[in-house]
Amino acid sequence: MASHGVFQGVIKATCWLPGSGERERERERERNSEFHYWVLSSCKSNLLNLPYRSMDLNQKRTKTVDRVDPVDPVAVSPESTPVYPFPDEVLEPVLSLINSHKDRSSVSLVCKDWYNAERWSRRHVFIGNCYSVSPEIVAGRFPQIRSVTLKGKPRFSDFNLVPEDWGADVHPWLSVLAKAYPFLEELRLKRMAVSDESLEFLATNFPEFKALSLLSCDGFSTDGLKAIATHCRNLTELDIQENGIDDLGGDWLSCFPETLTSLEVLNFASLNSEVDYNALEKLVTRCKSLRVLKVNRNISLDQLQRLLLRAPQLTELGTGTFMQDLVTRSVSELEVIYPACARLTFLNLSYATLRSVELADLLTHCKSLKRLWVLDTVGDSGLEAVGSCCPLLEELRVFPADPFDQEVAGVTESGFVSVSRGCPKLHYVLYFCHQMTNAAVATIARNCPGFTHFRLCIMNPGQPDYLTNEPMDEAFGAVVKTCPNLQRLAVSGRLTDLTFEYIGKYAKNLETLSVAFAGSSDLGLKYVLGGCPKLRKLEIRDCPFGNAALLSGLTKYESMRSLWMSACNLTMNACRVLAKEMPRLNVEVMKDEDSEDSQAHKVYVYRTVAGPRRDAPPFVLTL
């Protein structure tokens, strides 16, 4: 989840930082008490099914335990807390049933015994910012990790706002992980710099390695994939998505050993080169547990049909483009993939320029679909078919086929409303369009009040409600008022400070907010920083927010993972004040060649227990 707090579930228990405010500490104490009760209840209900030392369950004994001090978790507070003395053989298996990073962090703060039990039972670690903590600290905190998720560059690097050589090299992490966790099985990287040497190191130093996911990473080539395919003989997952990869050819698929039958997930949809289809077909045929297959644009419809016949058990399918097939052959040829559709829960058509009729015909066979990605070439009629055919849909992403072509109609508010009417379980949406209205968004929110992720991108910056010419304030106001579980929000269109007043007042569970080309004054950002009690990640570009807005969040930033501000009205002096007042934050300013010395054009602020990073390039100034 992108919305976790700074290295949420990683080091929070050992590195609580003072200065977050008494209210935050009181909220944490309340959460600890709730988890204390919940885990004790779970223990009592599971005792008969777990190994434990001899003890009288009817004897209500209590003991005084030291509580972990949230301000200094290494120390313990003198208060006495009555706790049932469950042995480790009971407590650790029960804690292993808790999967949420946040929940485990709260459990670890209850007392020192629970802290240690959580430490030894932890198998997965999530690090939302690779510079928020060092790999050495992670290894010292959790000795039994099997799976690591690691994120690097700020998200706006996806829009070329972060220079390529900014940092986030994965190799220092791999060097430490190889010593601390030679039994590591899974590694999931996002926006990290990954070299072929790093992939070869990974493939040869972790003999039990099973799953690799690379999302929006760069620096490697298909030679690195060859190393993974050759040496990882227990591989269950290879997920290569939207990376800046040097594609040297598709022969890497032939490097999987003939004995490999364990693959469950294979995704190479974003690669461009011709693949070794014979090797791919053999691989798919012998991996009987394969449930996710996402191929690239060079797989034809005929080839896709043969793959689907070899893997009838698939539940997720990425089809590639098969554009040439649709140009030269009848659209009815899409029928070759219909037999597989009934089982699909996820269909990725974001590389296929389907039209509305083609999508409608396809979706009539997809009654179990829960996640759908499409291009806006499907039009509003195609989205009407989604609303009619996909009552179980939970996630919809509509991408622009050509974001720079203003003449293409794409999709409008009409298609969005149609989906919301027919898909009441919809809770995640990413929607690119050229026009929208306040009334339509309000209707969508009423139809789907369970939204947790609402990302609306009106591609013309500053675009108002095209029917009334009013700002889009009431649209996003309706979303935050109607959808109480909202965790992630991306806003767009012409927005005044009123939008941010609504967000600060009503978005009580919001964790991630993305803002571009919006707002009227510093007051807008002040509203957000003064509200949104669970805010963890704030991304802002091309907005009128200045120094006063930045410094209004001094008490907020230490409870957040990160703040990004670019092309705003910030100065170096304000950034220096922030760094001085908040010494536990890393305040980084990226300087362009033509930027003025007094201006801070790109600012990245994040909480860390590792101090200033040692690999910062010359254009990154750490204040």
Phi and psi in degrees as a GROMACS rama.xvg file:
@    title "Ramachandran Plot"
@    xaxis  label "Phi"
@    yaxis  label "Psi"
@TYPE xy
-74.3333  -7.49001  ALA-2
-105.728  12.0782  SER-3
-69.4265  156.409  HIS-4
-69.2996  179.596  GLY-5
-58.5922  121.731  VAL-6
35.1328  48.4504  PHE-7
-56.3334  129.842  GLN-8
78.513  14.2092  GLY-9
-114.391  -63.7344  VAL-10
-125.432  5.11039  ILE-11
-56.399  -38.7124  LYS-12
-68.8939  -31.0138  ALA-13
-97.9997  -14.1084  THR-14
-133.798  44.1532  CYS-15
-63.3072  131.016  TRP-16
-102.514  129.982  LEU-17
-67.3114  162.463  PRO-18
101.536  -0.564145  GLY-19
-78.4928  -12.0219  SER-20
101.305  146.722  GLY-21
-64.2128  -33.7123  GLU-22
-62.1055  -41.4265  ARG-23
-65.2773  -39.9403  GLU-24
-65.748  -39.8387  ARG-25
-63.9204  -40.3189  GLU-26
-62.2763  -38.6355  ARG-27
-67.7299  -39.0751  GLU-28
-63.4147  -38.6306  ARG-29
-63.7824  -43.1311  GLU-30
-64.1106  -38.7755  ARG-31
-61.1961  -42.8643  ASN-32
-62.3427  -42.0561  SER-33
-61.4135  -44.3472  GLU-34
-70.3524  -35.0064  PHE-35
-55.4139  -50.7289  HIS-36
-62.6966  -44.4167  TYR-37
-63.5611  -45.592  TRP-38
-68.641  -38.4666  VAL-39
-60.4907  -42.5687  LEU-40
-62.2374  -41.1649  SER-41
-63.6514  -40.4961  SER-42
-60.9306  -45.2631  CYS-43
-63.3933  -35.1202  LYS-44
-80.3021  -13.4604  SER-45
-111.805  0.312434  ASN-46
-58.8661  -40.5374  LEU-47
-69.4825  -15.5042  LEU-48
-104.239  3.30442  ASN-49
-126.558  150.688  LEU-50
-68.9907  139.086  PRO-51
-155.571  161.138  TYR-52
-71.0564  158.12  ARG-53
-61.0626  127.003  SER-54
-157.505  152.542  MET-55
-89.4993  107.713  ASP-56
-68.2357  -19.3354  LEU-57
-88.8869  -11.6257  ASN-58
-86.3478  113.067  GLN-59
-86.3326  76.1731  LYS-60
-86.7219  150.445  ARG-61
-130.33  158.121  THR-62
-141.785  157.659  LYS-63
-89.6431  124.236  THR-64
-120.264  154.508  VAL-65
-82.2697  130.085  ASP-66
-88.7962  143.44  ARG-67
-69.3139  127.141  VAL-68
-76.9201  120.209  ASP-69
-65.1428  -20.4686  PRO-70
-82.3388  -39.6354  VAL-71
-135.96  85.4235  ASP-72
-64.0364  -16.4175  PRO-73
-71.4104  -32.7703  VAL-74
-86.9292  171.253  ALA-75
-126.327  148.741  VAL-76
-87.2265  152.794  SER-77
-78.655  -6.56169  PRO-78
-66.3601  147.74  GLU-79
-99.4691  133.919  SER-80
-128.864  122.703  THR-81
-70.7013  123.359  PRO-82
-136.787  137.38  VAL-83
-64.3597  132.801  TYR-84
-82.063  65.393  PRO-85
-69.446  133.966  PHE-86
-71.7318  163.604  PRO-87
-59.4132  -33.3261  ASP-88
-62.4601  -22.8414  GLU-89
-94.2839  -47.4678  VAL-90
-66.1767  -45.5223  LEU-91
-63.3786  -43.9105  GLU-92
-62.4713  -35.0473  PRO-93
-68.5403  -42.9502  VAL-94
-62.8899  -29.1097  LEU-95
-66.9426  -15.2223  SER-96
-80.4808  -10.5098  LEU-97
-92.8367  117.36  ILE-98
-100.34  -24.3399  ASN-99
-67.9118  132.165  SER-100
-60.3173  -43.3278  HIS-101
-65.5995  -43.2693  LYS-102
-63.8112  -42.2448  ASP-103
-65.4229  -37.2616  ARG-104
-63.036  -42.1691  SER-105
-65.8174  -40.8964  SER-106
-59.1986  -41.0199  VAL-107
-68.0519  -14.3752  SER-108
-92.2478  -2.91792  LEU-109
-65.261  -52.2626  VAL-110
-162.346  173.313  CYS-111
-66.164  -37.0544  LYS-112
-61.895  -43.9729  ASP-113
-70.6863  -33.6485  TRP-114
-57.5293  -48.5994  TYR-115
-68.8912  -38.8817  ASN-116
-64.2848  -41.6147  ALA-117
-66.101  -37.3941  GLU-118
-60.5453  -44.9336  ARG-119
-82.302  -21.2084  TRP-120
-93.1268  -7.89757  SER-121
-69.8419  131.118  ARG-122
-117.843  -20.1818  ARG-123
-126.051  140.047  HIS-124
-128.544  135.243  VAL-125
-112.746  125.041  PHE-126
-122.563  105.065  ILE-127
-75.6742  -12.8365  GLY-128
-149.548  115.939  ASN-129
-65.322  -13.4416  CYS-130
-102.429  2.60866  TYR-131
-79.0505  -16.1266  SER-132
-157.83  154.061  VAL-133
-91.8037  155.287  SER-134
-62.7217  -29.2063  PRO-135
-65.5345  -39.7318  GLU-136
-65.5261  -42.4494  ILE-137
-60.9446  -45.7226  VAL-138
-63.7649  -36.0428  ALA-139
-72.391  -29.0203  GLY-140
-80.987  -40.5397  ARG-141
-126.243  105.091  PHE-142
-84.0458  -11.2095  PRO-143
-119.96  31.1598  GLN-144
-70.6094  136.11  ILE-145
-113.012  -20.6983  ARG-146
-138.24  134.331  SER-147
-127.366  130.524  VAL-148
-113.093  126.628  THR-149
-135.761  126.819  LEU-150
-114.019  147.234  LYS-151
-118.051  -97.5299  GLY-152
-64.2277  155.058  LYS-153
-58.7427  153.061  PRO-154
-62.3206  -29.186  ARG-155
-70.1493  -2.04527  PHE-156
-65.0747  -22.2806  SER-157
-64.3085  -20.289  ASP-158
-109.025  24.0934  PHE-159
61.0276  30.0569  ASN-160
-93.6757  -8.46618  LEU-161
-116.673  124.203  VAL-162
-57.0185  149.495  PRO-163
-60.1753  -37.3394  GLU-164
-94.4056  31.9533  ASP-165
-65.4858  -37.1607  TRP-166
142.312  -145.7  GLY-167
65.0801  41.0728  ALA-168
-73.7051  129.41  ASP-169
-79.3863  -18.5632  VAL-170
-62.4305  -41.7131  HIS-171
-57.5055  -34.3071  PRO-172
-67.227  -44.2271  TRP-173
-61.3792  -37.6675  LEU-174
-61.5081  -41.4917  SER-175
-73.8188  -42.6754  VAL-176
-61.4772  -35.4302  LEU-177
-63.1887  -33.0617  ALA-178
-82.1996  -40.2232  LYS-179
-83.0511  -36.2565  ALA-180
-130.805  65.2874  TYR-181
-63.3001  -14.5823  PRO-182
-93.6249  13.0616  PHE-183
-57.6354  137.246  LEU-184
-114.041  -29.1031  GLU-185
-134.465  141.417  GLU-186
-139.893  123.504  LEU-187
-123.601  116.162  ARG-188
-116.213  140.353  LEU-189
-136.819  124.772  LYS-190
55.4717  42.0981  ARG-191
-106.349  154.883  MET-192
-87.3226  117.91  ALA-193
-126.42  125.704  VAL-194
-102.445  165.139  SER-195
-60.9094  -36.4545  ASP-196
-62.4147  -38.6256  GLU-197
-66.3848  -39.703  SER-198
-67.055  -38.1886  LEU-199
-66.6465  -39.9364  GLU-200
-60.4852  -44.218  PHE-201
-60.5823  -45.3638  LEU-202
-67.3478  -27.8849  ALA-203
-104.228  -7.82487  THR-204
-112.566  -2.04269  ASN-205
-128.729  87.7947  PHE-206
-63.731  -21.5468  PRO-207
-98.366  12.1977  GLU-208
-64.7831  136.962  PHE-209
-127.788  -31.0715  LYS-210
-138.484  128.125  ALA-211
-128.437  126.711  LEU-212
-125.708  124.636  SER-213
-122.258  113.961  LEU-214
-124.443  120.469  LEU-215
57.3481  34.9769  SER-216
-95.2527  170.698  CYS-217
-151.101  168.398  ASP-218
103.459  -5.42346  GLY-219
-119.2  172.394  PHE-220
-130.328  -179.068  SER-221
-67.8582  -13.971  THR-222
-64.0548  -36.4155  ASP-223
-64.4387  -36.8866  GLY-224
-66.2768  -32.9855  LEU-225
-60.0076  -41.6985  LYS-226
-63.3432  -42.4577  ALA-227
-63.4065  -46.9568  ILE-228
-63.582  -35.2199  ALA-229
-75.5768  -43.1251  THR-230
-100.819  -22.9498  HIS-231
-89.0036  88.7686  CYS-232
-85.1792  -1.95068  ARG-233
-115.743  22.4099  ASN-234
-63.2503  130.621  LEU-235
-111.795  -20.6613  THR-236
-145.837  130.12  GLU-237
-134.853  104.826  LEU-238
-119.696  104.855  ASP-239
-113.874  106.77  ILE-240
-132.939  121.72  GLN-241
54.7479  46.924  GLU-242
-101.141  155.092  ASN-243
-85.5669  78.7815  GLY-244
-107.342  143.317  ILE-245
-85.9269  101.956  ASP-246
-85.4286  103.108  ASP-247
-96.6197  2.79956  LEU-248
135.131  163.669  GLY-249
-96.4612  13.06  GLY-250
-74.1878  -6.98444  ASP-251
-60.5187  -26.461  TRP-252
-64.4391  -24.2615  LEU-253
-80.0679  -4.49213  SER-254
-84.3985  -11.9779  CYS-255
-65.4263  132.594  PHE-256
-66.1869  150.822  PRO-257
-62.651  -19.536  GLU-258
-85.4016  -7.66667  THR-259
-74.4724  118.087  LEU-260
-130.61  8.03571  THR-261
-93.882  -5.56768  SER-262
-63.0177  130.257  LEU-263
-115.14  -26.6846  GLU-264
-133.74  125.836  VAL-265
-137.357  116.91  LEU-266
-134.531  112.825  ASN-267
-132.251  34.788  PHE-268
-62.8012  -30.1418  ALA-269
-88.244  -2.46766  SER-270
-77.6301  152.471  LEU-271
-107.314  -21.6106  ASN-272
-79.0175  163.557  SER-273
-63.9695  140.877  GLU-274
-105.554  160.183  VAL-275
-77.8465  93.1417  ASP-276
-64.8114  -38.1254  TYR-277
-60.3464  -42.1522  ASN-278
-65.4172  -39.6688  ALA-279
-63.7912  -44.9701  LEU-280
-63.9876  -40.4756  GLU-281
-63.9101  -40.7744  LYS-282
-63.9132  -47.1748  LEU-283
-62.7044  -38.0581  VAL-284
-65.1597  -41.7325  THR-285
-86.5404  -11.4081  ARG-286
-95.449  87.8219  CYS-287
-71.9006  -13.675  LYS-288
-98.3307  7.05231  SER-289
-62.881  121.804  LEU-290
-119.815  -17.0337  ARG-291
-127.163  121.071  VAL-292
-135.752  119.869  LEU-293
-130.381  110.842  LYS-294
-100.116  169.581  VAL-295
-94.6409  -176.068  ASN-296
-70.5898  -9.41368  ARG-297
-93.7724  2.15924  ASN-298
-88.1412  120.422  ILE-299
-78.665  170.07  SER-300
-62.0818  -41.2589  LEU-301
-61.1169  -44.143  ASP-302
-66.1224  -39.6338  GLN-303
-63.3999  -39.1041  LEU-304
-61.1071  -43.8545  GLN-305
-64.3655  -37.2279  ARG-306
-64.9234  -41.3721  LEU-307
-66.1596  -33.2402  LEU-308
-67.0608  -32.7499  LEU-309
-77.5373  -21.3419  ARG-310
-132.821  69.0872  ALA-311
-67.93  -10.8368  PRO-312
-86.7224  1.58483  GLN-313
-60.3343  139.842  LEU-314
-115.852  -16.492  THR-315
-131.679  133.255  GLU-316
-136.483  130.893  LEU-317
-115.352  123.535  GLY-318
-93.3372  -9.50034  THR-319
75.8854  -159.645  GLY-320
-100.373  -37.7058  THR-321
33.8523  36.2022  PHE-322
-62.9802  -43.7126  MET-323
-63.4738  -34.6923  GLN-324
-63.4018  -39.4292  ASP-325
-74.0724  -21.9405  LEU-326
-78.6566  -39.908  VAL-327
-95.3935  -12.4247  THR-328
-131.084  168.69  ARG-329
-66.9919  144.834  SER-330
-60.7071  -25.3671  VAL-331
-62.0983  -14.6283  SER-332
-64.6031  -16.4375  GLU-333
-60.9287  -16.5668  LEU-334
-59.3187  -16.296  GLU-335
-64.3015  -23.344  VAL-336
-102.071  -0.568352  ILE-337
-59.0639  -42.2909  TYR-338
-57.4123  -27.7267  PRO-339
-84.1806  -12.7603  ALA-340
-69.2034  -31.0591  CYS-341
-60.927  -29.9156  ALA-342
-90.9727  -12.1578  ARG-343
-71.7406  133.905  LEU-344
-106.966  -17.6506  THR-345
-137.737  126.202  PHE-346
-127.791  117.724  LEU-347
-104.083  104.846  ASN-348
-111.283  23.0853  LEU-349
-74.8113  -3.72915  SER-350
-109.116  -0.526877  TYR-351
-110.721  121.743  ALA-352
-83.6334  65.9572  THR-353
-76.1907  150.351  LEU-354
-99.2784  173.52  ARG-355
-59.5468  -42.5255  SER-356
-64.3172  -43.2637  VAL-357
-63.3779  -43.6214  GLU-358
-65.6144  -42.6454  LEU-359
-60.6975  -43.8146  ALA-360
-62.1859  -39.8173  ASP-361
-67.8505  -43.6564  LEU-362
-70.0765  -21.2819  LEU-363
-62.5225  -16.4533  THR-364
-103.222  5.09343  HIS-365
-115.554  62.7758  CYS-366
-73.9235  -16.4137  LYS-367
-101.88  7.76119  SER-368
-65.6225  130.861  LEU-369
-116.241  -24.127  LYS-370
-133.182  134.251  ARG-371
-141.622  128.804  LEU-372
-118.524  128.38  TRP-373
-140.304  166.095  VAL-374
-91.4301  158.847  LEU-375
-73.2531  -0.129427  ASP-376
-64.8379  -16.124  THR-377
-71.5725  -19.6968  VAL-378
67.2802  176.582  GLY-379
-63.0399  -33.1048  ASP-380
-64.285  -39.215  SER-381
-63.2005  -39.3311  GLY-382
-71.4002  -29.0948  LEU-383
-61.3387  -38.1921  GLU-384
-65.5503  -36.0527  ALA-385
-60.215  -47.8558  VAL-386
-61.8569  -31.023  GLY-387
-82.125  -33.7419  SER-388
-105.312  -12.7178  CYS-389
-124.697  67.7534  CYS-390
-66.7951  -18.2469  PRO-391
-94.1771  1.87186  LEU-392
-59.9705  132.18  LEU-393
-115.14  -25.7506  GLU-394
-136.115  132.475  GLU-395
-133.99  130.867  LEU-396
-128.081  125.122  ARG-397
-118.271  113.282  VAL-398
-102.303  152.82  PHE-399
-80.1163  133.239  PRO-400
-67.7906  -37.3396  ALA-401
-144.801  96.0201  ASP-402
-66.9441  -13.4396  PRO-403
-99.4176  -3.0249  PHE-404
-95.2145  102.555  ASP-405
-75.9627  -12.6326  GLN-406
-83.8401  -17.36  GLU-407
-76.635  129.085  VAL-408
-68.4102  -41.5938  ALA-409
62.9118  -132.309  GLY-410
-118.025  158.516  VAL-411
-129.398  -168.698  THR-412
-65.4781  -27.0265  GLU-413
-61.5935  -45.8752  SER-414
-64.9947  -38.3285  GLY-415
-62.7479  -45.7109  PHE-416
-61.6804  -40.3421  VAL-417
-60.2174  -42.0607  SER-418
-64.2203  -43.6303  VAL-419
-63.8104  -32.1517  SER-420
-70.3655  -37.9901  ARG-421
-94.737  -7.9119  GLY-422
-128.28  74.461  CYS-423
-66.3266  -17.5055  PRO-424
-88.6478  1.77968  LYS-425
-60.5832  124.689  LEU-426
-132.83  -6.41348  HIS-427
-131.78  124.344  TYR-428
-141.049  137.779  VAL-429
-127.304  116.595  LEU-430
-134.216  113.927  TYR-431
-98.7156  130.146  PHE-432
-154.23  171.122  CYS-433
-102.306  -14.3508  HIS-434
-149.25  152.443  GLN-435
-160.472  161.415  MET-436
-129.311  155.62  THR-437
-62.0983  -43.1869  ASN-438
-62.521  -39.3423  ALA-439
-64.8285  -44.8195  ALA-440
-64.8461  -38.7358  VAL-441
-61.7848  -40.8414  ALA-442
-63.7679  -43.6175  THR-443
-60.5515  -43.1247  ILE-444
-65.2574  -39.0949  ALA-445
-65.9211  -37.8414  ARG-446
-71.5021  -29.7978  ASN-447
-131.328  70.0736  CYS-448
-70.9832  -6.02153  PRO-449
-87.2819  11.5184  GLY-450
-54.6565  129.823  PHE-451
-107.457  -27.6759  THR-452
-131.214  118.473  HIS-453
-131.112  106.19  PHE-454
-124.17  101.118  ARG-455
-107.877  120.941  LEU-456
-116.397  99.7822  CYS-457
-84.1141  112.805  ILE-458
-71.8486  -14.2502  MET-459
-92.7405  108.896  ASN-460
-55.9761  135.032  PRO-461
75.5084  15.4768  GLY-462
-71.9569  125.344  GLN-463
-84.4438  -179.562  PRO-464
-56.654  116.986  ASP-465
-73.7698  -12.1673  TYR-466
-92.2543  -38.1686  LEU-467
-106.18  -12.9874  THR-468
64.9238  16.4672  ASN-469
-87.9564  156.688  GLU-470
-58.4978  163.519  PRO-471
-90.3575  23.3099  MET-472
-59.1176  -45.6205  ASP-473
-69.1376  -24.2623  GLU-474
-63.0863  -54.0628  ALA-475
-75.3704  -25.3832  PHE-476
-61.5091  -41.3705  GLY-477
-63.4142  -39.0488  ALA-478
-63.3292  -49.8509  VAL-479
-72.5666  -26.3476  VAL-480
-77.4935  -36.3271  LYS-481
-91.5724  -23.2757  THR-482
-114.074  86.0572  CYS-483
-68.1963  -19.1188  PRO-484
-93.5829  10.845  ASN-485
-60.7889  125.476  LEU-486
-111.266  -31.0516  GLN-487
-133.35  133.913  ARG-488
-139.471  130.311  LEU-489
-120.882  124.733  ALA-490
-110.127  156.245  VAL-491
-159.793  174.938  SER-492
89.2021  -176.603  GLY-493
-75.1186  116.561  ARG-494
-131.148  137.082  LEU-495
-102.203  -176.055  THR-496
-64.171  -17.7886  ASP-497
-61.9505  -37.4624  LEU-498
-56.2993  -46  THR-499
-73.6365  -26.7903  PHE-500
-64.8053  -43.824  GLU-501
-60.3335  -44.76  TYR-502
-62.0705  -48.6468  ILE-503
-61.7303  -32.0599  GLY-504
-84.4554  -37.321  LYS-505
-110.747  -21.5194  TYR-506
-85.4815  73.0251  ALA-507
-73.0535  -23.6754  LYS-508
-109.019  9.06033  ASN-509
-67.4891  131.524  LEU-510
-114.465  -31.128  GLU-511
-131.256  128.693  THR-512
-129.564  127.582  LEU-513
-116.758  128.459  SER-514
-131.976  135.926  VAL-515
-145.829  134.236  ALA-516
53.3941  49.518  PHE-517
-144.869  165.31  ALA-518
94.2742  161.204  GLY-519
-113.653  -34.5932  SER-520
-159.064  -177.212  SER-521
-59.9312  -25.9953  ASP-522
-59.1481  -34.4385  LEU-523
-58.5879  -49.9543  GLY-524
-67.922  -33.6532  LEU-525
-62.0682  -38.5407  LYS-526
-58.3678  -44.659  TYR-527
-67.1556  -47.7259  VAL-528
-69.4857  -25.0673  LEU-529
-83.3659  -15.3085  GLY-530
-116.466  -143.207  GLY-531
44.2309  69.2105  CYS-532
-62.5841  -20.197  PRO-533
-106.417  13.1927  LYS-534
-61.8759  130.062  LEU-535
-121.241  -26.5132  ARG-536
-143.007  124.462  LYS-537
-128.768  122.106  LEU-538
-122.242  122.629  GLU-539
-135.27  133.996  ILE-540
-141.768  145.692  ARG-541
52.4305  51.1328  ASP-542
-125.91  159.453  CYS-543
-82.7808  13.9693  PRO-544
-72.9048  138.615  PHE-545
-124.092  -154.849  GLY-546
-60.9721  -44.5116  ASN-547
-61.4185  -39.8189  ALA-548
-64.2971  -45.1855  ALA-549
-58.8252  -47.8806  LEU-550
-77.5607  -9.47817  LEU-551
-73.0671  -10.8592  SER-552
-103.172  21.5036  GLY-553
-56.8771  -40.4802  LEU-554
-81.8808  -6.34725  THR-555
-96.0876  -35.2406  LYS-556
-65.71  -29.782  TYR-557
-72.2777  -15.5902  GLU-558
-98.1544  3.38724  SER-559
-105.456  160.161  MET-560
-77.4763  -47.1447  ARG-561
-163.794  159.41  SER-562
-132.273  129.543  LEU-563
-120.253  130.263  TRP-564
-137.201  122.731  MET-565
-133.954  148.803  SER-566
53.1985  39.3964  ALA-567
-108.9  -168.933  CYS-568
-104.675  59.3792  ASN-569
-105.2  148.704  LEU-570
-116.151  161.724  THR-571
-63.2128  -35.9565  MET-572
-61.6488  -43.2287  ASN-573
-63.7095  -39.3495  ALA-574
-66.0311  -35.9699  CYS-575
-66.609  -39.4359  ARG-576
-61.1251  -44.8391  VAL-577
-59.3917  -45.7825  LEU-578
-64.0103  -37.0289  ALA-579
-70.3048  -42.6508  LYS-580
-73.677  -28.7673  GLU-581
-122.383  75.121  MET-582
-66.4458  -15.6032  PRO-583
-86.5761  0.00916102  ARG-584
-98.1108  144.388  LEU-585
-90.8099  119.681  ASN-586
-109.414  108.766  VAL-587
-112.687  134.374  GLU-588
-117.778  125.938  VAL-589
-97.1891  121.582  MET-590
-100.222  130.354  LYS-591
-90.4436  161.667  ASP-592
-60.292  -35.1691  GLU-593
-101.764  10.9271  ASP-594
-82.0243  147.033  SER-595
-72.4591  146.708  GLU-596
-62.0631  -31.5972  ASP-597
-84.3817  -13.1696  SER-598
-97.9202  146.989  GLN-599
-113.255  93.0445  ALA-600
-75.8885  -37.905  HIS-601
-130.166  120.17  LYS-602
-124.836  131.438  VAL-603
-128.42  120.111  TYR-604
-121.24  131.935  VAL-605
-153.177  150.942  TYR-606
-82.6311  143.613  ARG-607
-149.957  151.169  THR-608
-110.596  4.97492  VAL-609
-102.553  -4.26565  ALA-610
77.785  -175.153  GLY-611
-59.5814  140.052  PRO-612
-72.9801  149.968  ARG-613
-92.905  -6.57087  ARG-614
-111.12  20.1037  ASP-615
-66.0601  129.951  ALA-616
-71.0912  167.383  PRO-617
-58.7803  -30.2523  PRO-618
-80.7778  -2.99674  PHE-619
-102.707  115.189  VAL-620
-100.123  119.777  LEU-621
-96.6697  116.33  THR-622
